[in-house]
Amino acid sequence: MNINFIKKLNLILSRRDKIFLLFLLIFSIFVAIIETFAISIIMPFIAVAVNFKMVQENKYFHYFYHLFNFSSPVYFVAAFGILLIIFYLFRGAINIIYYFFLGKFSAGRYHNIAYKLFSNYMSMSYMQFIDSNTSDLSKTIITEAYNLTLIINSFLLLLSEIFVTIFIYFILLYINWKMTILLTAFLILNIIFLLKTVSNQIKKSGEKREKFQRKFYKILNSSFGNFKLIKLKSKEKNVLNSFFESSIGFASANIKNQSLSFVPKYFLESIGFSLISFFVVYSVLKNHTDIRNILPLISIFILGLYRLLPSANRILSNYNNIIFFNKSLDMVHKDIRQIPEELGNDTVEFNRQIVLKNVSFSYVENKAILKNINLTVKKGEKIAITGETGSGKSTLADLIIGLLKPDTGEILIDDIMLNNKNIKSWRNKAGYIPQTIYLFDGTVAQNVVIGDDIIDEDKVRAALKKANILDFLEKYHEGIYTKVGEGGIKLSGGQKQRVAIARALYDDPDILVLDEATSSLDNKTESQVMDEIYEVGKDKTLIIIAHSLSTIERCDKVYRLEDGTIEVLQRSF
């Protein structure tokens, strides 16, 4: 834990969080003072209860005895005891309140951190997203953000215990500075030993935990996503072996951390009380008498160690917690620092044409997939883009609808260049139908209005009717509230495709992009779906990416992409 730890937390926490944190730090100092007083007050009470003469011999006792006109030392001691009972009840209540606020702060940060992370991920550019692993993003939100709250909790507890330790330490110094320094030197040497051995091992376990848990998430995501293929190819054993390896690695890291976390407690207690025992043995052998004369001194040190050693243990335990989950802080900090895509609200109108001027694009630097593309698409025109797999057809479509941005060149909409200020408006004018349709586990209506809180039932029905699936849903299922199952498993391929068409048509876009949208369908279904698309798209601009010539025979123009360049094909079909 170093200055970078504080800097990273400072970036992650909001201004309100920092104010609450300051309140907790002040509260923890108050709690530390209460704890120190609780340790130091018990011995005077025992001393005066054992020896009533101290009421007159001790100037403080003498002062309060006469101030409140006690008639007997018995009543003085009884009053002293009642005050102590009230004080310890107050101490308990203060500690409960402190830990309530501590838990509220640390656990409550999970919502803020998870929301901030999710917001950042949703604000990614499309390019950033395709460079990310979704299982890693899920893991950071679900697991690492939670682990960060454990780090914050441990950090606050560590500070609280440090204050308690400092105050008790000064009390012990006041009582006997020589013995306190001796104890301190001995304990510091042992703490350094623990930091160099136990803490180092815990840090390594924390790094292994993150590595195996990342693999754990990836195996889960890929296995459930490819469940049908795994069953078909009987690959369950291979998947289980991979899962076993990551799961046992994750479990082993946690076992090691939990086992080592108890070492400081018993190690320090053994050393501390062994030292007290050694001091008693040394005093007996040196003076050849009992320890009656130094009993009060030994008692206060035993009491001090009884409170000090648990504090030292908690300091080490919380420090070890911080370093075990430190990777979580690094990951959350990295993702929160990620610069989101900032888009303006300028509008762009599409009345005439889309023009690409010398547009080049590459996913990897110096390896352009598209080179100096020049293309004009008139409003209402139907164009097709063909080419071999990997030739850049989908990339070109993503550039046209504004999901990707060109490395060089310009994209103009009615002579207005697309940029961050107006690209959001342009994206809203496009409807997109991909090759692979993802329907989440919900109703047809929820899948059509994806992302909207309010469902406009009339618009949903109109979109489904245009996609030629509304009648089927109302006749055989529950209409727009038909459950589709995870991944749309309850629907056929053609039905999923029609839901995707309805999704694309829901906001009445000016442009429809079909990215090999029918390639997974049989010929008959493909022909039906394309007829429907041409029908609903008759007053729209269509951009169709396809291998099959039958799907593009009604296009006004056909372009071919090859080696990063584009050319118009002569119509021969």
C-alpha positions in Angstrom: 0.0 0.0 0.0 1.5 3.3 -1.1 0.7 6.8 -2.4 -0.7 5.2 -5.6 -3.3 3.4 -3.5 -4.6 6.8 -2.2 -4.5 8.3 -5.6 -6.5 5.5 -7.2 -9.1 5.6 -4.4 -9.3 9.4 -4.8 -10.2 9.0 -8.5 -12.7 6.3 -7.9 -14.6 7.9 -5.0 -17.0 10.8 -5.6 -16.8 14.1 -3.7 -19.7 13.0 -1.5 -17.8 9.8 -0.7 -14.7 11.7 0.3 -16.8 13.9 2.7 -18.3 10.7 4.2 -14.8 9.2 4.5 -13.5 12.3 6.3 -16.5 12.0 8.7 -15.6 8.3 9.3 -11.9 9.2 10.0 -12.9 11.8 12.6 -15.4 9.4 14.1 -12.6 6.7 14.2 -10.3 9.1 16.2 -13.2 9.7 18.6 -13.7 5.9 18.9 -9.9 5.4 19.5 -10.0 8.0 22.3 -13.0 6.1 23.9 -11.2 2.8 23.6 -8.0 4.2 25.1 -10.0 5.7 28.0 -11.7 2.3 28.5 -8.3 0.7 28.9 -6.8 3.3 31.2 -9.8 3.8 33.6 -10.3 0.2 34.7 -7.0 -0.1 36.7 -7.7 3.0 38.9 -11.2 1.6 39.6 -9.7 -1.8 40.6 -7.0 -0.1 42.7 -9.4 2.0 44.8 -11.9 -1.0 45.1 -9.0 -3.1 46.5 -7.6 -0.3 48.8 -10.1 2.3 50.1 -7.1 4.3 51.5 -6.4 5.5 48.0 -9.5 7.8 48.2 -7.4 10.0 50.6 -4.0 9.2 49.2 -4.7 9.9 45.5 -5.2 13.6 44.8 -7.7 13.0 42.0 -9.8 10.6 44.1 -9.5 13.0 47.0 -10.8 15.9 44.9 -13.9 14.2 43.6 -14.6 12.5 46.9 -15.0 15.9 48.6 -16.5 17.7 45.5 -19.6 15.4 45.7 -19.6 15.1 49.5 -19.4 11.3 49.7 -20.0 10.1 53.3 -18.0 6.9 52.8 -15.4 5.4 50.4 -18.0 2.6 49.8 -20.4 5.0 48.2 -17.5 6.6 46.3 -16.4 3.3 44.8 -20.1 2.3 44.1 -20.6 5.6 42.2 -17.3 5.1 40.4 -18.5 1.6 39.3 -21.9 2.8 38.2 -20.3 5.6 36.1 -18.0 2.9 34.5 -21.1 0.8 33.7 -22.7 3.8 32.0 -19.5 4.6 30.2 -19.0 1.0 28.9 -22.6 0.9 27.7 -21.9 4.2 25.9 -18.7 2.8 24.5 -20.6 -0.2 23.1 -23.2 2.0 21.5 -20.6 4.3 20.0 -18.8 1.3 18.5 -22.0 -0.2 17.1 -22.9 3.2 15.5 -19.4 3.5 14.1 -19.4 0.0 12.5 -22.9 0.7 11.1 -21.6 3.8 9.3 -18.5 1.9 8.3 -20.6 -0.9 6.8 -23.0 1.6 5.1 -20.1 3.4 3.5 -18.0 0.4 2.3 -20.9 -1.8 1.2 -22.8 1.2 -0.2 -19.9 2.0 -2.5 -20.6 -1.2 -4.5 -23.6 0.4 -6.1 -21.7 3.6 -7.0 -18.6 1.8 -8.3 -20.6 -0.8 -10.2 -22.8 1.8 -11.8 -19.8 4.0 -12.7 -18.1 1.0 -14.3 -21.3 0.0 -16.3 -21.8 3.6 -17.3 -18.2 3.7 -18.6 -18.6 0.4 -20.5 -21.9 1.6 -22.1 -20.1 4.8 -23.1 -17.3 2.9 -24.9 -16.9 3.5 -28.5 -17.8 0.4 -30.7 -14.1 0.0 -31.4 -13.2 -0.1 -27.7 -16.0 -2.6 -27.1 -14.9 -5.1 -29.8 -11.3 -4.9 -28.4 -12.7 -5.9 -24.9 -13.7 -9.3 -23.5 -17.2 -9.2 -22.2 -16.5 -11.9 -19.5 -13.8 -9.6 -18.1 -16.2 -6.6 -18.1 -18.8 -8.7 -16.3 -16.2 -9.9 -13.8 -15.0 -6.4 -13.0 -18.5 -5.2 -12.3 -19.7 -8.2 -10.3 -16.6 -9.4 -8.5 -13.8 -6.7 -8.6 -16.1 -3.9 -7.7 -17.3 -5.9 -4.7 -13.7 -6.7 -3.7 -12.9 -3.0 -3.9 -15.6 -2.4 -1.2 -13.7 -5.0 1.0 -10.5 -3.0 0.4 -12.2 0.2 1.4 -13.6 -1.4 4.5 -10.2 -2.9 5.4 -8.6 0.5 4.8 -11.0 2.2 7.2 -10.6 -0.5 9.9 -6.9 -0.3 9.5 -6.9 3.5 10.1 -9.2 3.1 13.1 -7.0 0.5 14.7 -3.9 2.6 14.0 -5.5 5.5 16.0 -6.3 3.1 18.9 -2.8 1.7 18.9 -1.2 5.1 18.9 -3.3 6.3 21.9 -2.8 3.1 23.9 0.9 3.3 23.1 1.2 6.8 24.6 -0.5 5.6 27.8 2.0 2.8 28.1 4.9 5.2 27.4 3.6 7.4 30.2 3.4 4.5 32.7 6.8 3.1 31.9 8.7 4.3 28.8 11.6 1.8 29.1 9.4 -1.3 29.1 7.2 0.2 26.4 10.2 0.8 24.1 11.5 -2.7 24.7 8.1 -4.1 23.8 7.8 -1.9 20.8 11.2 -2.8 19.4 10.4 -6.5 19.9 7.0 -6.3 18.3 8.2 -4.1 15.3 10.8 -6.8 14.5 8.1 -9.5 14.5 5.7 -7.4 12.4 8.5 -6.8 9.8 9.0 -10.5 9.8 5.3 -11.1 9.2 5.2 -8.5 6.4 8.1 -10.0 4.6 6.8 -13.6 4.9 3.1 -13.9 5.4 2.1 -10.7 3.6 4.2 -11.5 0.6 2.6 -14.9 0.3 -0.9 -13.3 0.6 0.0 -10.8 -2.2 1.0 -13.6 -4.5 -2.2 -15.5 -3.7 -4.2 -12.3 -4.6 -2.6 -12.2 -8.0 -3.4 -15.9 -8.6 -7.0 -15.4 -7.4 -7.5 -12.7 -10.1 -5.9 -14.8 -12.8 -7.9 -18.0 -12.1 -11.1 -16.1 -11.5 -10.8 -14.4 -14.9 -10.3 -17.8 -16.6 -13.3 -19.1 -14.5 -15.6 -16.4 -16.0 -14.4 -17.0 -19.5 -15.0 -20.7 -19.3 -18.5 -20.1 -18.0 -19.4 -17.6 -20.7 -18.0 -19.7 -23.6 -19.5 -23.0 -22.3 -23.0 -21.7 -21.9 -22.7 -19.8 -25.2 -21.6 -22.9 -27.1 -23.7 -25.4 -25.1 -25.3 -26.9 -28.2 -22.0 -27.5 -29.9 -20.4 -28.9 -26.8 -23.2 -31.4 -26.5 -23.0 -32.3 -30.1 -19.3 -32.9 -30.1 -19.3 -34.6 -26.6 -16.7 -32.1 -25.3 -18.1 -32.0 -21.8 -15.1 -33.7 -20.3 -12.6 -31.2 -21.8 -14.7 -28.2 -20.6 -15.0 -29.7 -17.1 -11.2 -30.3 -17.0 -10.6 -26.6 -17.8 -13.2 -25.5 -15.3 -11.7 -27.8 -12.7 -8.3 -26.3 -13.2 -9.5 -22.7 -12.9 -11.9 -23.5 -10.0 -9.3 -25.3 -7.9 -6.7 -22.6 -8.6 -9.2 -19.9 -7.4 -10.2 -22.0 -4.4 -6.5 -22.7 -3.5 -5.7 -19.0 -3.6 -8.6 -18.2 -1.2 -7.6 -21.1 1.1 -4.1 -19.9 1.3 -5.2 -16.3 2.1 -7.7 -17.4 4.8 -5.2 -19.8 6.4 -2.4 -17.2 6.5 -4.7 -14.5 7.7 -4.8 -16.2 11.2 -1.0 -16.3 11.5 -0.5 -12.7 12.7 -3.1 -13.0 15.5 -1.6 -16.1 17.1 2.0 -15.2 16.3 1.7 -11.7 18.0 -0.3 -13.0 20.9 2.3 -15.7 21.6 5.2 -13.3 21.3 3.5 -10.5 23.4 2.4 -12.7 26.3 5.6 -14.7 26.2 7.4 -11.4 26.7 5.2 -10.5 29.7 5.9 -14.0 31.2 9.6 -13.5 30.6 9.5 -10.2 32.4 7.7 -11.8 35.4 10.3 -14.6 35.5 13.1 -12.1 35.2 11.7 -10.0 38.1 11.3 -13.0 40.4 14.8 -14.3 39.8 16.3 -10.9 40.1 14.6 -9.9 43.4 14.1 -13.3 44.9 10.6 -12.3 46.0 7.1 -12.2 44.7 5.9 -9.5 42.2 3.4 -7.8 44.6 5.2 -4.5 44.2 5.2 -4.5 40.4 1.7 -6.1 40.0 -0.1 -2.8 39.1 2.6 -2.2 36.4 2.3 -5.7 35.0 -1.5 -5.5 35.2 -1.7 -2.4 33.1 0.7 -3.9 30.5 -1.3 -7.1 30.4 -4.4 -5.0 29.9 -2.7 -2.8 27.3 -1.4 -5.8 25.4 -4.8 -7.4 25.7 -6.2 -4.5 23.7 -3.0 -3.6 21.7 -2.3 -7.1 20.3 -5.7 -7.5 18.8 -5.3 -4.0 17.3 -1.9 -4.9 15.8 -3.4 -8.2 14.5 -6.3 -6.3 12.9 -3.9 -3.8 11.4 -1.9 -6.6 9.8 -5.1 -8.6 8.8 -6.6 -5.5 7.1 -3.3 -4.7 5.4 -3.2 -8.3 4.1 -6.8 -8.0 2.9 -5.9 -4.9 1.0 -2.9 -6.5 -0.7 -4.8 -9.7 -1.4 -7.5 -7.7 -3.3 -5.2 -5.0 -4.6 -5.6 -6.3 -8.1 -9.3 -5.4 -7.9 -8.4 -1.8 -7.2 -6.0 -1.8 -10.2 -8.6 -3.2 -12.5 -11.5 -0.9 -11.4 -9.1 2.1 -11.5 -8.0 1.3 -15.0 -11.6 0.9 -16.3 -12.9 4.0 -14.6 -10.1 6.0 -16.1 -11.0 4.8 -19.5 -12.1 7.8 -21.6 -15.7 7.3 -22.7 -17.0 8.2 -26.1 -18.3 11.8 -25.8 -21.0 12.6 -28.4 -22.8 15.8 -29.0 -26.5 16.4 -29.7 -26.1 18.3 -33.0 -28.6 17.0 -35.6 -27.9 15.9 -39.1 -30.5 15.7 -41.9 -30.5 13.0 -44.6 -32.4 14.3 -47.7 -30.0 13.6 -50.6 -27.0 11.4 -50.3 -24.2 9.7 -48.2 -20.7 10.3 -49.5 -17.5 8.5 -48.5 -14.4 10.4 -49.6 -11.0 8.6 -49.5 -12.0 6.6 -46.5 -9.4 4.3 -45.0 -9.7 2.1 -41.9 -7.6 -0.4 -40.0 -8.2 -2.5 -36.8 -4.4 -2.9 -36.5 -2.0 0.0 -37.2 -0.5 -0.1 -40.7 -2.7 -2.9 -41.8 -5.6 -1.2 -43.6 -8.6 -3.3 -44.3 -10.2 -0.5 -46.3 -8.1 1.8 -48.5 -9.3 5.2 -50.0 -12.9 4.1 -50.4 -15.0 6.5 -52.5 -18.7 5.8 -52.5 -22.0 7.7 -53.0 -25.4 6.3 -51.8 -28.4 8.3 -52.9 -31.4 8.6 -50.5 -33.9 5.8 -51.2 -31.3 3.8 -53.2 -30.8 0.0 -52.7 -27.2 -1.0 -52.8 -25.4 -4.3 -52.2 -21.9 -4.9 -51.0 -20.3 -8.2 -51.8 -16.9 -9.7 -51.4 -15.0 -12.6 -49.9 -15.1 -13.3 -46.1 -12.8 -10.8 -44.4 -12.8 -8.3 -47.2 -14.3 -5.5 -45.0 -18.0 -5.6 -46.0 -19.3 -5.3 -42.4 -16.6 -2.8 -41.5 -17.7 -0.6 -44.4 -21.3 -0.8 -43.3 -20.3 0.1 -39.7 -18.4 3.1 -41.0 -21.5 4.2 -43.0 -23.9 4.1 -40.0 -21.3 5.7 -37.7 -20.4 2.9 -35.4 -16.8 3.1 -36.5 -14.8 6.2 -37.5 -12.4 6.3 -40.4 -8.7 6.6 -39.9 -8.5 9.0 -42.8 -11.0 10.5 -45.2 -14.5 11.9 -44.6 -18.1 10.7 -44.5 -20.6 13.3 -45.5 -24.3 13.4 -45.1 -25.8 16.0 -47.4 -22.4 17.7 -47.5 -22.2 17.8 -43.6 -19.2 15.8 -42.3 -19.9 13.2 -39.6 -18.2 14.0 -36.3 -18.6 13.4 -32.6 -21.0 16.3 -32.4 -23.6 14.9 -34.8 -22.9 11.2 -35.1 -25.4 10.3 -32.4 -28.2 11.9 -34.5 -27.0 10.0 -37.5 -26.9 6.6 -35.7 -30.5 7.1 -34.7 -31.5 7.2 -38.4 -30.1 3.7 -39.0 -31.8 0.3 -38.5 -29.4 -2.7 -38.3 -30.2 -6.3 -38.9 -27.1 -8.6 -38.1 -26.4 -12.1 -39.2 -26.4 -13.4 -35.7 -29.5 -12.3 -33.8 -29.2 -12.0 -30.0 -32.6 -12.0 -28.2 -32.4 -11.8 -24.4 -34.7 -13.7 -22.1 -37.8 -11.5 -22.1 -40.8 -10.8 -24.2 -40.9 -10.1 -27.9 -41.9 -6.5 -27.1 -38.9 -6.0 -24.7 -36.6 -7.4 -27.4 -38.1 -5.0 -30.1 -37.8 -1.8 -28.0 -34.4 -2.9 -26.6 -33.1 -0.4 -24.1 -36.3 1.6 -23.7 -38.1 1.7 -20.3 -41.5 2.5 -21.9 -43.1 0.1 -24.4 -45.2 1.7 -27.0 -47.5 -1.2 -27.8 -48.9 0.3 -31.0 -45.4 0.9 -32.4 -44.3 -2.6 -31.4 -47.4 -4.2 -33.1 -46.8 -2.0 -36.2 -43.2 -3.0 -36.5 -44.0 -6.7 -36.0 -46.8 -6.5 -38.6 -44.3 -5.0 -41.1 -42.0 -7.9 -40.3 -44.8 -10.3 -41.0 -44.7 -12.1 -37.6 -47.5 -10.4 -35.6 -50.3 -12.6 -36.8 -48.3 -15.7 -35.9 -47.5 -14.5 -32.4 -51.1 -13.6 -31.7 -52.5 -16.8 -33.2 -50.2 -19.3 -31.5 -48.6 -17.5 -28.6 -49.2 -14.5 -26.4 -48.8 -11.7 -29.0 -46.2 -9.1 -28.3 -45.7 -10.5 -24.7 -44.6 -13.9 -26.0 -41.5 -15.1 -24.0 -38.6 -15.8 -26.4 -36.3 -17.6 -23.9 -32.5 -17.0 -23.6 -31.0 -16.3 -27.0 -34.5 -16.6 -28.5 -34.4 -20.3 -28.1 -38.2 -20.7 -28.3 -38.3 -19.2 -31.8 -37.2 -20.6 -35.1 -34.4 -18.9 -37.1 -36.8 -17.2 -39.4 -38.9 -16.0 -36.5 -35.9 -14.5 -34.8 -34.9 -12.8 -38.0 -38.4 -11.2 -38.2 -38.2 -10.0 -34.6 -34.8 -8.5 -35.6 -36.4 -6.8 -38.6 -39.2 -5.4 -36.3 -36.5 -4.2 -33.9 -34.8 -2.3 -36.8 -38.1 -0.8 -37.9 -39.4 0.2 -34.5 -38.0 3.8 -34.7 -38.8 4.2 -38.4 -35.2 4.6 -39.6 -34.2 6.2 -42.9 -31.5 3.6 -43.6 -31.7 -0.2 -43.2 -28.5 -2.2 -43.1 -28.6 -6.0 -43.5 -25.3 -7.5 -42.6 -25.7 -11.0 -44.1 -29.0 -11.1 -42.3 -30.4 -14.1 -44.1 -27.3 -16.2 -44.6 -28.3 -18.7 -41.9 -31.8 -19.3 -43.3 -32.9 -21.9 -45.8 -33.6 -20.8 -49.4 -37.4 -20.6 -49.0 -37.3 -18.7 -45.7 -34.5 -16.4 -47.0 -36.6 -15.6 -50.1 -39.7 -14.8 -47.9 -37.7 -12.6 -45.5 -36.0 -10.7 -48.4 -39.4 -10.1 -50.0 -40.6 -8.6 -46.7 -37.5 -6.5 -46.3 -37.8 -5.0 -49.8 -41.5 -4.4 -49.1 -40.9 -2.5 -45.8 -37.8 -0.8 -47.2 -39.3 0.5 -50.4 -39.2 4.1 -49.1 -35.9 3.6 -47.3 -32.2 3.5 -48.2 -31.1 -0.2 -48.1 -27.5 -1.3 -47.7 -27.3 -5.1 -48.1 -24.2 -7.1 -47.4 -24.6 -10.6 -48.9 -22.9 -13.6 -50.6 -26.0 -14.8 -52.3 -26.9 -13.1 -55.6 -30.6 -14.0 -55.1 -30.8 -11.6 -52.1 -29.5 -8.6 -54.1 -31.1 -9.0 -57.5 -33.4 -6.1 -56.8 -30.7 -3.7 -55.7 -30.0 -0.6 -57.8 -26.2 -1.0 -57.6 -23.9 -3.8 -56.6 -20.4 -3.1 -55.2 -17.5 -5.6 -54.7 -14.8 -5.2 -52.0 -11.5 -6.8 -52.8 -8.0 -6.1 -51.3 -9.4 -3.0 -49.4 -10.8 -1.3 -52.6 -14.3 -1.1 -54.0 -15.7 -1.3 -57.5 -19.1 -1.3 -59.1 -20.1 -4.7 -60.6 -21.8 -4.8 -63.9 -25.3 -6.3 -63.6 -25.3 -9.8 -65.1 -28.1 -11.4 -63.1 
